[in-house]
Amino acid sequence: MRCPVPLHTYPEPEHGQEESGPQASGITSHVIDVGKLFLIIAFYLIVAGKDVYDIISERYDKRTKRSTLIVDAERFKTYDEVFDRQNLDNIFHLMKRGKIRTVECPISTGKEANVYKTNKVGGGFSAMKVFRTSTATFGSFLEYIDGDRRFQNIDRSRRGIIYTWARKEHLNLRTMFEKGVRVPEPEAIFRNVLVMEYIGYEGKPAPQLKFLDAEKEEWEEMWEIVVETVRKLFVECELVHADLSEYNILYDGAPVFIDVGQSVHIGHPNAKELLRRDLGVISTFFRKKGIEGAGDDAEILIKELASSVEDR
């Protein structure tokens, strides 16, 4: 099922009609780099399999009797920020390997990466995460890479750090999934593009806990699962999520942890501090949902896991 995208096409007006087009409908436009425009056209035709008129429309000026191509600025910006020549090459590489067939639409956008719904070659969907190489605040990544013994002597260029970050998320997902933690199963990675299991139902993405409507009994059950998942991450995977919140947990019949690129090994110098922060943030959310003992549960778990490290 293709995500709904407004089709902005404007026929040449009849004699005496008012002109129509993006300006009349309130759609913004701007001057863009022609080279980048052709890259986006390539993305639409080859990668996404969409009509370029999803972002490009025509405006007819009855005074000059000329038509002008108008670009939907906001829609172009979404693709312009991520789909540069290098990223298109990376996506084409994954397509040639049969990891994705076409790219559908954005699931989420962020400062560090955009996530897109993709069609799989054999049917069904995947989620494709494209880490930004030009606009990402990559400096903060080193806080979670340095000190992690799994990633030593890395390329410390901007692109090298971002590639390492993508590889780190892929490795964390693989470790968690193989240990039975509910996370998206990683399917492929190439440079800064990560393909993973699509979490959702009938093509619709699963909601974040933040936007989930549930009864108190359901929140109680979810809290128990979250606590057990944090414990399993620490004890069996030897990892701390390091950015746990109601935004990084989806609900697909049960909680599913996502966004694990920053997850660190328990031997990381800041592992205990990050564990405390994780449990502090998520227990605060559950207390607001009526789980009064969430704070106490979190403190008990912190002490339990901290002592388990000291005993090793």
N, C-alpha and C positions, 0 to 999 in steps of 0.2 A: 504494500500500500504506500503510495507516494505521499509525502507530507504536503499539505495544502500550501501552495505558493501563489499569490495573486499574479495574474497574467496581465501586464500593462501593455496593451496594444491599442493604438488609436488610429482609426481609418481616416483618410483624407476627407474633410468635411464637405458637405454639399454647398453649393453657392448660397451665400447668405447666412450660413450657419456660423455660430461662434466657434473659435478654435478650441480644441480639447487637448488633453495630454496631462503629463505629470504636474505641470504648474497649476493647471486648473483643478486637479484633484488633490493638491497639497503635498505631492511627492517631491522631496528635495532632490536636487541634482548638483553636481559640481564638476570642475574640470579635472580630468584624470590623465594619467600617463597612458598613452596609446599602447605601448608595449605591455603594460600590466593588464590593460583591457583585453588584449588578445590572449593573454594567459588565462584570464577568467573565462573567456569564450571557450578556450580549449578545455578548461575544467568542466564547463557545463555540457559540452558536446561529447567529450570522451569519458570523463570520470563519472559525472553525475547523470549523464544521459538525459539532460534537461534541455528545454528550449532556452536559447540565450535571451529571449524576450521576457524571461522572468526578471531580469535586471536591466534590460535595455529596451527602451520604448522610443516611439517616434512622436515628434511634435511638429505640427503643420502650422506655418505662419501664413495666413491668408494674404497679408500685405506683400510679402516677398515671393509668395507661392513656392516656398522651399520647405523641405522637411529636415528636421535636425534630430539626430540620435541623442536621447537623454538617458543618463544612467541613474538608476535609483541609488542615491548616495549611501544610504544606510545598509542596503543589501550588498552593494559593492564593497563597502568597508569591511563587512563581516568576512568576505572571501579574500579581499586584498590583504588583510592582516595576516592570514595564515597560508594562503595558496600562492606562494611565490614559486619561481621556477624550480628551486631545489626541492620544495615540498611536493610539487606536482611530480617531479621525477621519482621521489620516494614512494608516492602513492601508486604511480604507474608500475614501479618495481613489484609492489605487493599484488597488484592486479595480475601481472605476468606470472607470478608465482601461484595464482589461483586462490589467494587469501581473501580477496574481496572482488565483487563484480562491479557494482556501482556505489556511489556515495549518495545517500538520500538527503538528509537535512541535519542541521545542528540539533543536538540534544541539550548541550549546555555550552556556555562560553565563559571564559575566565581570563585572568591576567597571565596565567602560565600556559594554558592549553585550551583548545576547543575540542569537544567530543561530538562526533557525528554518527548518525545511524547509517549503516551500510548494508547492502544486499550481499548475501553469500552466493558463491557460484552454484552450490547445490540446493539453494533455497533457504529461506529463513534470514535472520538478521545478525549482524555483529555490531559492536561499538568500536569506532576508530578514534583514538585520541591523538591529536596532533599538537605536539609541544611547540610553542612559539620559539623561533630562533632569532627573531628581530625585535620583539617587544617584551619578551619575558624578563622579569626581574630575577635574572639567573644568579645574582650574587648571593641571595638568601639560600640557594640550593647547597652551597658549600657547608653550611652549618650542619646539614644532615648527611653529607657525604664524607667530609673530613672526620676521622674518628671511627668510621665504619670499616672494619678490617677487611670487608669483602671488596672494597673499592680503594685500592692503593695505586699510586703512580699513574693517576689518570691524566688525560689531556686537559689542561686547565684553560684552554681557549674557551671563548664563549660557546661556540658550537660544540666543542668537546664536552663541556660541562653538561649541556642540555642533552646530548646523546647519552652521556653516562646516567643522567636522571631518568631518561626513558628506559634504559636498560635496567636500572635499579627498580623501577616500578614493575617491570616485567618479571624480574627475579623474585621480588617480594610476592607478587601474585602467584607465581608458580609454586613458591614455598608454601604459602598459605593454602592454596587449592589442594596441593598434594597431601597436606596434613588434615584435610577435611574442614577447613574454615570456609564459611560461606562468603566467597568473593567471586567476581567474574573470572571465568577460566581464561587465562591468556592464550591467544591463538597464533599471534605472529608479532614480530617486531622488526623494523628496519630503520636504523638511525633514530629520528625523533618521532616516528609514527608507530603507535602501539595499537594492535587489533586484539579485541577481547570479546568475551561472551556478552551478548546484549541482554540486559536484565529488564524484562518487561513482559507484557501480555498483549497478544494480538497487535503487535507493532507499536504499542504505546509504552513509553518508558515507565518503569516503576517509580513511585513517588519517594522523595526524601522523607525521613521521619519528621522533619520540620513541618511539612505540609500534609501530614497524615491525620485523618480524622478517625479516632478509635475510642473504644470504651476503656474505663479504668482497668478492668480485668485484662484487657489486651495489652495495655501499657505495662502492667505488672509482668506479664509473660515475656514481653519484649525486653524488659529490663533484665530479667533473669538470663535471657539468651545473650544480651550484650555483655553482661558480667562474665559469663562463661566463655564467650568469644575472646574477650580481652585476656582472660586467664590462659586460654589455649594458645593464643598468639605468643604469649610470653613463655610459657612452659614448653610447648611442643615445637613452635616455630622459632623460638628465641628472638622474637621481634616485638617492638613497641610501635603501635600505629603512628603516634606522634602528631596527628592532626585530627583526632577523633571529635566529632560533633554531630549534631542532628542533621547537618548538611551532607555529611560523608557516610551516612548509613541509608541505604534504600530499603524499602519494604516490598518483598516479593513472596508473600506467605509467611515470611520470617525476615529478621534483619539481615541485610547483606552489606558488608563493609566495602567501601570503595576509596579511591584516591589514596593509594598506599605508596606513592613514590617517595614520600618523606619518611616512611617507616624505617627505623634503625634497629641494628642488632643490639641485644641487651648488654653487650660489652661496650657500647658507645658511651663516652664520658657523660653525656646528658640523658642517658636512658631513663634513670629513675625520675629525674625532673620532668621529662616528657610524659612518662607514665602517670605521674601525679596530675599533670595538666590535663591529659586526656580524660581521666576519671573525674576530675573536678568539673570540666565542661559538660560532659555527658550526664553526670549525676545531677547537675543543676537543671538541665533540661527535663529530666525525668521527675524531679521534685515538682516542677511546674505542672506536670501532668498528674500530680496527686500521689506519686510514689514517695511517701514521707521518709522511708528508711533508706533511700538511695544514697544519701551522703554517708551514712554509717557503713553501708555495704562497700562503698568505694574505699573508705579508710581501711577497712578490714582487708580488702583485697590488696591495697598498696603495701601494707605491712607484710602480708603473706608472701607476695612476690618479691619484695625487697629482701626478705630473709632467705628466700630460696636462692637468690644470687649469692649471698654471703656464704651459704653452705656449699657452693660449688667449688 
